[in-house]
């Protein structure tokens, strides 16, 4: 099955994978709704394809704002061929720290709820038309919990299950659902990582693979494929062995740590915290 990709909505289009997806789609002549929080960056990208872009800056977890975005785009260009829910954030998490609970909540709002609010306005029009693709950018981190990364893993694990559910619901409608599970991409979300990142990919290479998969109507995409095989192999280890292996790795920076990426919409009060006595010095 082949799907046209002439009309796309892409969230998280300001940088990294989202910007690469948008740039490549525009380069192929598509009309693209550029959804993100950095208006200046999006307007610079939109200037490369006059008349084929609209810049939107809603919070993806705000259903009212996302509905307004969808209505405006559809009124101008019609129902999109594909919607790519790419907006996402990452950050370390420590359940022992009360301030980190706000981090957990915000990561879930963006990474999980944000996908549902992105898709929701487009499901009925796509189903009525009998065609369309919905793509959620999950992660291999959603396959298994990682020490110090519980919020992100929970958001991506939940996203994988949500996409499975939606795929089943739309199975006979002509609307496809693609779960994209990247490993490590060379973006701002991984720039502060202090641990090994096997299979690190350039976002441009990942974007090309994703657009090809959507055009083919694929339901699953792991990037790179060999890292998916490694993840599956590690999943065969006894839990105690797997945990012991991961506990030796440095943790992802938490909010307020050097190298941590900003989490939009997170209260400033949630970032400052007192280090715990047993925190690894590598954090």
C-alpha positions in Angstrom: 0.0 0.0 0.0 1.3 3.4 -0.9 0.3 6.6 0.9 0.8 10.1 -0.6 2.7 12.5 1.6 1.7 15.8 0.0 0.1 17.3 3.1 1.6 16.7 6.5 1.3 18.0 10.1 4.5 17.6 12.1 4.9 18.5 15.8 8.2 19.2 17.4 9.4 20.8 14.2 11.8 23.3 15.7 14.9 21.1 15.8 16.4 17.6 15.7 14.2 14.9 14.1 11.2 17.1 13.7 13.1 19.8 11.8 14.7 17.1 9.6 11.3 15.6 8.8 9.8 19.0 7.9 12.8 20.1 5.8 12.8 16.8 3.8 9.0 16.9 3.3 9.2 20.5 2.1 12.1 19.6 -0.1 9.8 17.1 -1.8 7.1 19.7 -2.5 4.8 18.9 0.4 2.6 21.3 2.3 3.6 21.1 6.0 2.0 22.4 9.2 5.0 23.3 11.3 4.1 22.9 15.0 6.5 23.8 17.7 7.3 26.3 20.4 10.1 28.3 18.8 8.3 30.6 16.4 11.5 32.3 15.0 13.0 28.9 14.1 9.8 27.7 12.5 9.4 30.9 10.5 12.9 30.5 9.1 12.1 27.0 8.0 8.7 28.2 6.5 10.5 30.9 4.5 12.2 28.1 2.5 8.8 27.1 1.1 6.5 30.2 0.8 2.8 29.3 0.5 3.3 25.7 1.6 3.7 26.2 5.4 1.8 27.6 8.4 3.6 28.1 11.7 1.7 27.0 14.9 3.0 27.3 18.4 0.6 25.5 20.7 1.4 23.4 23.8 0.8 19.9 22.4 -0.9 18.8 25.6 -3.5 21.6 25.3 -6.4 19.9 23.5 -8.2 23.2 22.8 -5.1 24.8 21.2 -4.4 21.6 19.2 -8.0 21.5 17.9 -7.7 25.1 16.8 -4.5 24.4 15.0 -6.1 21.4 13.2 -9.2 23.3 12.2 -7.1 26.2 10.8 -4.8 23.9 8.8 -7.7 21.9 7.4 -9.5 25.0 6.4 -6.5 26.1 4.3 -5.2 22.8 2.9 -7.6 20.1 3.7 -7.2 16.9 5.7 -3.5 15.9 5.9 -2.1 12.7 4.4 -0.1 12.1 7.5 0.3 13.4 11.0 3.6 12.9 12.7 3.4 13.3 16.5 7.1 14.0 17.1 7.1 16.5 20.0 8.9 15.0 23.0 11.1 15.8 26.0 13.5 13.7 28.1 15.0 14.0 31.6 16.3 12.0 34.4 13.9 11.1 37.2 14.3 10.2 40.9 11.2 9.0 42.7 12.8 9.9 46.1 12.8 13.6 45.1 9.4 15.4 45.6 10.4 18.0 43.0 10.8 15.3 40.3 7.1 14.5 40.5 6.4 17.6 38.5 9.0 16.5 35.9 7.3 13.1 35.6 3.9 14.7 35.1 5.2 17.1 32.5 7.0 14.4 30.5 3.8 12.4 30.4 1.8 15.4 29.3 4.1 16.1 26.4 5.2 12.6 25.3 2.0 10.7 25.8 -1.0 13.0 26.2 0.5 15.2 23.5 0.3 12.4 20.9 -3.4 11.8 21.6 -4.2 15.5 21.4 -2.2 15.8 18.2 -4.1 12.9 16.5 -7.6 13.4 17.9 -8.8 16.2 15.5 -7.7 14.3 12.5 -9.0 10.8 13.2 -12.6 11.3 12.1 -11.8 13.3 8.9 -9.2 10.6 7.9 -11.6 7.8 8.6 -14.3 9.5 6.7 -12.0 9.9 3.7 -10.8 6.3 4.1 -7.1 7.1 4.0 -4.3 8.6 6.1 -1.3 7.8 8.3 -0.8 8.6 12.0 2.8 8.3 13.2 3.9 8.4 16.8 7.6 8.8 17.6 8.1 6.4 20.5 11.5 5.0 21.6 13.4 1.8 22.2 13.4 3.1 25.8 9.7 2.3 25.9 10.5 -1.4 25.7 12.1 -1.7 29.2 12.6 0.6 32.2 16.0 2.2 32.6 17.4 3.2 36.0 17.1 6.9 36.6 14.9 7.3 33.4 11.6 6.1 34.7 9.5 9.1 33.5 10.7 9.0 30.0 10.5 5.2 29.7 7.0 5.2 31.2 5.9 7.9 28.7 7.3 6.0 25.7 6.1 2.6 27.0 2.6 4.0 27.4 2.9 5.5 23.9 3.7 2.2 22.3 0.6 0.6 24.0 -1.6 3.6 23.0 -0.5 3.3 19.3 -1.2 -0.4 19.4 -4.7 0.3 20.6 -5.3 3.0 18.1 -4.0 0.8 15.3 -6.4 -2.0 16.2 -9.3 0.5 16.3 -8.5 1.9 12.9 -7.6 -1.5 11.3 -10.4 -1.6 8.7 -10.7 2.1 8.2 -7.9 2.7 5.7 -6.1 4.9 8.3 -2.7 3.5 9.2 -0.9 3.9 12.5 2.9 3.7 12.6 5.0 3.2 15.8 8.5 4.6 15.2 11.0 3.4 17.8 14.3 5.2 17.4 17.4 4.4 19.5 19.8 7.3 19.9 19.5 10.3 17.6 22.1 13.1 17.5 19.8 15.8 18.9 19.5 18.2 21.9 17.7 15.4 23.8 20.9 13.2 23.8 23.5 16.0 23.9 23.8 15.8 27.7 24.0 12.0 27.9 27.1 10.7 29.6 26.7 7.1 28.7 27.4 5.0 25.6 24.9 5.5 22.8 25.3 2.6 20.4 23.9 3.1 16.9 23.8 6.9 17.2 22.0 8.2 14.1 21.9 11.6 12.4 18.3 13.0 12.5 18.4 13.4 8.7 19.0 9.7 8.2 16.2 8.9 10.6 13.8 11.4 8.9 14.4 9.8 5.5 13.7 6.3 6.8 10.5 7.5 8.6 9.1 9.3 5.5 9.8 6.2 3.4 8.1 4.0 5.9 5.0 6.2 6.0 4.8 6.2 2.3 4.8 2.4 2.3 2.2 2.2 5.0 4.5 0.5 7.5 3.1 -0.1 11.0 6.5 -0.5 12.8 9.8 1.1 12.3 12.9 0.6 14.5 15.9 2.8 14.0 18.6 1.6 13.5 17.3 -2.0 13.0 20.4 -3.6 14.6 19.8 -1.7 17.8 16.3 -3.2 17.9 17.9 -6.6 17.7 20.3 -5.7 20.5 17.3 -4.5 22.6 15.5 -7.7 22.0 18.5 -9.8 22.9 19.0 -7.9 26.2 15.4 -8.4 27.0 16.1 -12.2 27.1 18.4 -11.7 30.1 17.1 -12.4 33.6 15.9 -9.2 35.2 18.7 -9.2 37.8 21.4 -9.4 35.2 19.8 -6.7 33.0 19.4 -4.4 36.0 23.0 -5.0 37.2 24.3 -4.2 33.7 22.3 -0.9 33.5 23.1 0.2 37.0 26.7 0.5 36.1 25.9 3.1 33.5 25.8 6.9 34.2 22.3 8.3 34.7 20.6 10.8 32.4 20.8 14.4 33.8 17.8 15.4 35.9 16.1 18.8 35.6 18.6 21.3 37.1 21.7 19.2 36.4 24.4 20.3 34.0 23.6 18.9 30.6 19.9 18.6 31.2 17.6 19.7 28.4 14.9 22.2 29.1 11.3 20.8 29.6 8.8 23.4 28.3 6.0 24.2 30.7 7.8 22.9 33.7 7.5 25.1 36.7 10.8 26.8 37.6 10.2 25.6 41.2 10.6 22.0 40.0 14.1 22.3 38.7 16.2 23.3 41.8 16.8 20.4 44.1 19.2 19.1 46.7 21.4 16.1 45.5 20.8 12.9 47.4 23.7 11.6 49.4 24.1 8.5 47.3 23.9 10.1 43.9 26.6 8.8 41.5 29.2 11.5 40.7 28.7 10.9 37.0 25.3 12.5 37.0 
